[in-house]
Amino acid sequence: MQHDSTAQGLPALQNPTPVVRVTARDLAQRIGVATSTVTRAFDAQSRISAKLRARILAMAEELGYRPNAIARSLNQRKTGIVALVVGDMANPFYPALVEELSLQLRQAGRQLLLFVVPPGGDADELMPQLLQFQVDGIVVTAAKLSSHLADLCARQGVGLVFMNRRVEDASVWSVCCDNERMSAEVADYLVGQRRQACAFVSGDAGISTTADRLRGFERGLVAHGQRLVACVEGGYTYEGGREAAARLFSAGQPAIDAVFCANDVMAFGVLSYLRMNTTLRVPEDVAVVGFDDVRAAAWPENSLTTVHQPLSQMIDCAIRLLGKGRPGDGVDPALHEMPGHLVLRTSA
């Protein structure tokens, strides 16, 4: 049985009025100028009188005209798009990186295109699809990329920068925190706080940040006549941090009075295990230190002592390097390492 909507007091459905987009040609004809003049009015770098620019912009506002950014980019042979390849969005450090990179690109008149590598994948799988978008540059974080595809980017004139990791390739840009130096400073601090038995919770063994932070921490301890008591892998996850703490503080293990974690997320897992599954007090019995200084590190329930990464400066450097082609001219080093700083809170 069919129901008549008008019979029930409801308005009858009507076909929506099609939306007519105002074009640059329409605007040019209304004002009496060339279409190219309208285009130049929306480019702050173009030479056009202030009076005519104001007139065109006012008429555009009245008619509801907006320039076609895609068409303009095709004319200029540049899209203004920078692709970001990330592999661990569960770590709050990376959403913060996405936000800051997007803001800095927008201030420069460019846009961000996000690609997420699935667990266990690498950037090679996404690169053919990514390059179809004619991006001007690519920033890769915590993902693998073959030298073949790095060469392909270079041949196509697409800038490529690895960020938050160090790449053993002098022909590719890398931007990261000085992980080894900052981890040595963590060791200096813990020994200065009279900690005698320090453990390390690592991330994935194949990632440069893991190796650099472990090496720096061990070097810092050795400089004070100490050695690492234990090293347990936590996979850079909260659950991995809890499991690592369970292994470190299980019955029969040597007493540990400080735990340095390769990122904040694992440190949160260690804190949770200590507080919920042991009688050990933080920081009186055990100090816990992380790395990254994500926003949650400052929350009162965490109050995590951690290494702050200079994210804004790292992104600024990466954007600058995108327009420099490939390293190798001897002027700029391929690796750009930036010092962070230790943020002291109540966990250590």
N, C-alpha and C positions, 0 to 999 in steps of 0.2 A: 504494500500500500504506500503510495507516494503522498508526501505532505507538502502543502503549499505554504511556503514560509510567509507570504504576505497575509494569508488567512490567519496565521497565528500571531499577527502583529509584528512580524519581523520584516525588515526591508529585504526586497528581492536582491539576489546577487547580480552584480553588473560587471561587465568587463572593465578592468582597470584602464584608465587613460594612459597610453604609452608615454614614457618620459622622453622628451626631446632634449638631447644634449647640445648645448651651445658650443660651437667650434671656434677655433681661432679665426677661421675665414669669416664666420658670421660676425664676430666682434670687429674684425678689420673693416668689413663692409659698412657696419653701423657707424664707425668713427671716420671712415674715409682714408684709411692708411693701408699699407701693404701687410700681408699676413706675417712676413718676417719681422715687421716692426712690432707687432703684438708679441711675438716670441721673445724679442729682445727686451721688451718691457718687464718680463718676468725673470730676467737674468741680471742680477745686480752688477755683474762685471761688464755688461754691454754698454756701448756708448749710445745714449739717447737722452734728449733733454728732460730735465726734471718735470717740466710742465706737461709734456706729452706723456711721460711715464705715469704721472698722477692721473691724467685723464683716462688713459687706457685701464689702469687698475680700478678706477672708480666705476667705469662702465662694466668691467668684468664682474665686479661685486654686484652691480645692479642686475645683470643678466644671469648671474650664477655660473659664470665661466670659470673652469679650473684647467690649467695647462696639463697636457698629457705627458707625465714624466717618462713613460716608456718610449713614446714616440721621440721625445727630445733626446733621450739617451741613445737611441738608434742613430739619430742624425749626428750626434757627437762621437759615436763609436765607443762610448763608455756608458756603462749602466749605472755606475755609482753604487753597485751592490757588492758587499763584502760577505763571503760565506764563512760561517763558524762551524767547525766540526767538533763536537764534544762526545764524550763516551761515558760520562758518569753523572747524570743529572740528579741522582739521589744524594750526591754530596752537595750540601748547600753552598760550597765555594763556587760551583759552576753556575748556578742561577744568578749569583751575585756578579760573576764575570759577564754573563749574558747581558744583564741589566746595564752594567757600566760600559761595556763595549757598544751596546746599542745607543746609549746616550751620547757617547763621544763621537760615534759615526754620524748621528743625526745633527750634531752641532757642526760637523764638517760638510753637511749637505749630502750625506751618503746613507745607505740603508743596510740593515743586517738581514741575512738569510740563514736560518738555523738548520743544521743537519745533525741528527743524533745517531751515533754508531750503536747498534744493538750489542748487548753483552756478548763478549767473545769475538766480536767482529773487528774490522779495521777500516781505515779511511779509504783504502783501495776499492772497497765494494761500492762506496758512494760516489767516487770521483767521476766516473763517466756521466752519471746523472747530474752531478753538481756542475760540471763544465758546460752542460747544455744551457744553463742559465746565463752564460756570458758574463760571469762575475769578474770584477776588477781585481779581486784579491781573495785569499783564503787564509784563515787562521785555524790551525789545528791544535787541539788540546787533548792530552792523554789518549792519543790514538796512534796506531802505526800507519806509516805511509811508505810505500816502496820507492826506491830511488828512480825507478822507471817513470812513475807518475809525477814525481818531483820534476824530472826532466821535461815531461809533457807540459806541466804548468809553465815552465820557463819558456818553452818553444812557443806557447800561445800568449806569452806576455802577461801571465797572471801571477801577481805577487803571492808568495807563500811564506808564512811565518809559523813556526811551532811555538806554542806558548805554554808556560808552566811545565816545561820539560826541556831537557837538554838533548840535542840530537848529535850523534857522532858523525856529522857530515859537514865539512867546511864550506860546502856550496849551498847550504840551506840556513836561513835565519832561525835562531832560537832566542826566546826571551823568557827568563825565569828569575825567581828569587835566588839569592845566593844560598842554596840549601845547605851546602857543606859548612860554610862559615857560620850560619845561624844555628845549626845543630851543635857545632862546637861551643857556641856561646851558651846553649842550654846546658851542656855538660859543665861548663865553668860555673854557671849559676847553681846547679844542684850540688856540686862538690863544695861550693862556698856555703851552702846551707847544711853542711855536714852530712850529706847523704853518702852512704858507704857501699850500697849494693844497688846499682842501677840496671834496669832492664829496658829493652827496646821492643815496641810493637811495630812491625814493618807492614808495608803494603805489598803490592804485587812485586815479585822479585825482578821482573823484566822491565820495570819502569825506572827511568833515570832518577826520578825524585826519591824513590826508595833507596837506591844505592847511594846517592849523594847524602841523604840525611843520616843513614846508618854510618857511612864512612866518617862524616863530620862528628857525629856523636862519639864514636869510638876514638877518634883522634883527640877530641877534647878530654875524654876520660884518661887516656894514656898520658897526656901532658901533665896530669895530676897524680900519676902513679897508680891509677885504677884501671880495671878492665871491666868490660860488659859482663854482667852476671848471666843474662839470658837474652835471647832474641826469638820472638815468636811472631809468626805471620798472622795478620788480621784482615788482609784483603781490602783495606780501606773502607770497611763497612762497620756499622754499629754492632751488628751481630758478631762480626769477626772480632771486634774489640772485647766484647763480653766473653767470647770463647777463649781469646788469648789470656784474659785476666784469670779465667778459671784454671788454665794450665799453669800460669805463673804462680798462683797462690794456692795450688792444691797441696794437700798434706804431703810432707816429705821433701818439698822443694826448699832450697835455701831462702833465708829471709831476704826480702826485697823491700827497700825503703823508698824507691823512686821508679816511676815508669814514664818513659818518653815515647809518645805515639807519633807516627809519621803523618797523621792528620787529626783534626779535631773530632771527626765523627767516631773514630776508633777510641779516642780519649773519653768521649761521652759513654761509650760502652764499658770501658774500664771503670769509670766512676760509678756507673750503675751497678756493676757486679760487686765492687767493694762495699758499697753502701747497703745493698740488698742481700748479699750472700756471705758477708764476713763481719767480724767485729772490729776490723781495722778502721782507724780514723784517718780521714783526709783533712789536712795534710800532716797531722801529728805523727802518724805511723807510716803513711805512704804519701809521697808527693806525686802528682799526675800533671804532665805537661803535654800539650798538643801542638799542632802546626796548622796554620792558615788564618786563625782569628776570624772565624765565621761569626755571624751576628749572635747565634745561640750561645757562643762561648761566654758572652758577657751576661747572660741571664743569671739571676741569683741562684737558681737551683744547680747551675753548672759552675759559674765563677771560675772558669778554666784559665790557668796560666798557659800562654801559647805564644807562638811566633806569628807576628802580623806580617802578611805578605803585602807588598806595596802595589796593590792591584791596579789602581788608577795610573800609576807611573808605568807599570808593565804594559798596560793597554795602549797608553800614549806612545810608547816606544814601538810596539808592534804595528800600529797604524802608520807611523813614520817610515818603518822599514818596508811596508807593503809597496811603497812607491819607488823603491830603490833597486828594483831588479834582484839579482842574486849577489851574494857576497863574493869576494875574490879580488876586488880591486886594491885591497890593502889599506883602504881608508877606514872602513868600518869593520870590526871583528864580526864573525858569524854568530858568536855567542854573546848575548848581553845578559849579565847577571846583576841583579839589584839587591842591595842589602835590605832586610826587613828589620824588625826590632821586637824584642821580647816584651810581652805585655804581662805584667804580674797581677795575678788575682789569688783567691784564697785556696785554690787546689794545690798550690806549691809555694 
